[in-house]
Each structure stands twice: as C-alpha cells, then as structure tokens.
C-alpha cells in the first residue's frame, strides 16, 4: 500500500509543479500588463561618467569674471575658463571699471591678472578699481 501512495505522490508532484509555474507565469504577465508600455524608440546614450574634478572645473567659471592682458590687443574682460573675450580695453583702469560693472550686474567674483600673468588678490572689485586708479601698469 505504501508503494501505491508513493506512486500517487510522485505523479502528483510534477502536476503541482506545473500548476505553480503556470501561476507564476500568469502573475508575471499580469504585472507586466500593469506596468508602463514598452518604449519603441531607442533611449539616447547616457552621458559618460565624469570625475568630480571635471564637474568642478565646469561649474567654477560660471561665477567669476577675469581681467587679463592680451599682447597686441590690450586688457581683456572675459568669463574665467572661457576663450571668448567680452571686451578689450586700452587701459587697465577702463577695463577694471567695466569689470566692476559686469560683476555687480551678474553677481560674480573678480579675478585680475598682472601683465606677466600672475594673480592680483583683492577682496572685491571696488578695491581692485581703487588700486587700478593708482597703478602704473597701464603702459
């Protein structure tokens, strides 16, 4: 008798497994039907991962204007990190006045360089302007 019961259990086990797998498939199909429809268009490629240093470099120039000397053209005012010059001036005083005006309008910081490329340190653009008025670097 035990043999017959074992045979019945052995036959019932695969059937139970089939029922269980069918229920799972039905549940998966139902879940997929509720989900958002599948997109037919290809997704645009994700941008390459950038390093934190690269992100800082991209973010930094947005809030700084720079005054520097360009040989043959004079003093230039531009956004720091940009190659496009906003305006050229024959004297450092005129350039500093314009730089002050732009930095106040756009709420940016100021970086001023000497003719040799070294940085001049100033707390703010107004102090830089007063220094430019007394400076002999206009040549």
C-alpha positions as CSV (number, residue, x, y, z in Angstrom):
1,X,0.0,0.0,0.0
2,X,2.8,2.4,0.8
3,X,4.1,1.7,-2.7
4,X,0.8,2.9,-4.3
5,X,0.7,6.1,-2.2
6,X,4.3,6.9,-3.2
7,X,3.4,6.4,-6.8
8,X,0.4,8.7,-6.5
9,X,2.6,11.4,-4.8
10,X,5.3,11.0,-7.4
11,X,2.7,11.6,-10.2
12,X,1.1,14.5,-8.3
13,X,4.3,16.3,-7.7
14,X,5.1,17.2,-11.3
15,X,1.5,18.3,-11.8
16,X,1.7,20.5,-8.8
17,X,5.0,22.0,-10.1
18,X,3.3,22.7,-13.4
19,X,0.4,24.5,-11.7
20,X,2.8,26.5,-9.6
21,X,4.9,27.5,-12.6
22,X,1.8,28.4,-14.6
23,X,0.5,30.6,-11.8
24,X,3.9,32.3,-11.6
25,X,3.8,33.0,-15.4
26,X,0.3,34.4,-15.1
27,X,1.4,36.6,-12.2
28,X,4.4,37.9,-14.2
29,X,2.2,38.6,-17.3
30,X,-0.3,40.5,-15.1
31,X,2.4,42.6,-13.5
32,X,3.9,43.4,-16.9
33,X,0.4,44.4,-18.2
34,X,0.0,46.8,-15.4
35,X,3.5,48.3,-15.9
36,X,4.1,51.2,-18.3
37,X,4.1,50.3,-22.0
38,X,7.4,49.4,-23.6
39,X,9.1,52.2,-25.5
40,X,9.7,51.5,-29.2
41,X,12.3,54.3,-29.6
42,X,15.8,53.7,-28.6
43,X,17.0,55.5,-25.5
44,X,19.7,58.2,-26.0
45,X,23.1,57.1,-24.8
46,X,23.7,58.0,-21.2
47,X,26.5,60.7,-20.7
48,X,29.8,59.3,-19.8
49,X,30.6,59.5,-16.1
50,X,32.7,62.5,-15.2
51,X,35.1,62.9,-12.4
52,X,34.4,65.3,-9.5
53,X,37.3,67.5,-10.6
54,X,35.8,67.8,-14.1
55,X,32.5,68.8,-12.7
56,X,34.1,71.4,-10.5
57,X,36.0,72.8,-13.5
58,X,32.8,73.1,-15.5
59,X,31.0,74.7,-12.6
60,X,33.7,77.1,-11.5
61,X,33.8,79.5,-14.4
62,X,30.2,80.4,-14.1
63,X,30.6,82.9,-11.2
64,X,34.0,84.5,-12.0
65,X,35.0,87.3,-14.4
66,X,38.6,87.7,-15.3
67,X,40.7,90.7,-16.4
68,X,43.9,89.8,-18.2
69,X,46.5,91.3,-20.6
70,X,46.4,90.2,-24.2
71,X,49.6,91.1,-26.1
72,X,48.7,93.4,-29.1
73,X,45.1,93.9,-28.1
74,X,45.2,95.3,-24.5
75,X,43.2,94.4,-21.4
76,X,40.5,91.8,-21.9
77,X,37.4,91.0,-19.8
78,X,36.0,87.5,-20.0
79,X,34.4,84.7,-18.0
80,X,37.1,82.6,-16.3
81,X,37.7,79.4,-18.2
82,X,36.1,80.8,-21.4
83,X,38.1,81.6,-24.6
84,X,35.6,84.2,-25.7
85,X,36.5,87.7,-24.7
86,X,33.7,90.0,-23.8
87,X,35.5,93.3,-24.5
88,X,39.1,94.7,-24.9
89,X,40.3,98.0,-23.3
90,X,43.5,100.1,-23.9
91,X,44.0,100.8,-20.2
92,X,43.7,98.7,-17.1
93,X,41.6,101.4,-15.4
94,X,38.9,101.3,-18.1
95,X,38.9,97.5,-18.1
96,X,38.6,97.4,-14.3
97,X,35.7,99.9,-14.3
98,X,33.9,97.7,-16.9
99,X,34.7,94.6,-14.9
100,X,33.2,96.1,-11.8
101,X,30.0,97.0,-13.6
102,X,29.7,93.5,-15.1
103,X,30.5,91.7,-11.8
104,X,27.8,93.8,-9.9
105,X,25.2,93.2,-12.6
106,X,25.8,89.4,-12.7
107,X,26.8,89.0,-9.0
108,X,30.1,87.4,-9.9
109,X,33.6,87.4,-8.3
110,X,36.5,89.1,-9.9
111,X,40.0,87.8,-10.8
112,X,42.6,90.3,-12.0
113,X,45.9,89.3,-13.5
114,X,49.1,91.4,-14.0
115,X,50.7,91.7,-17.4
116,X,53.1,88.9,-16.5
117,X,50.1,86.6,-15.9
118,X,50.3,86.4,-12.1
119,X,47.2,86.9,-10.0
120,X,46.4,90.1,-8.1
121,X,44.5,89.5,-4.9
122,X,41.5,91.6,-4.0
123,X,38.6,91.2,-1.6
124,X,36.2,92.7,-4.1
125,X,36.1,94.6,-7.4
126,X,35.7,98.0,-5.8
127,X,39.1,97.6,-4.1
128,X,40.6,96.4,-7.4
129,X,39.2,99.6,-9.0
130,X,40.8,101.9,-6.4
131,X,44.1,100.0,-6.9
132,X,43.9,100.3,-10.7
133,X,43.5,104.1,-10.4
134,X,46.8,104.4,-8.6
135,X,48.6,101.6,-10.6
136,X,51.3,102.4,-13.1
137,X,50.7,99.2,-15.1
138,X,48.7,101.0,-17.9
139,X,51.6,101.0,-20.4
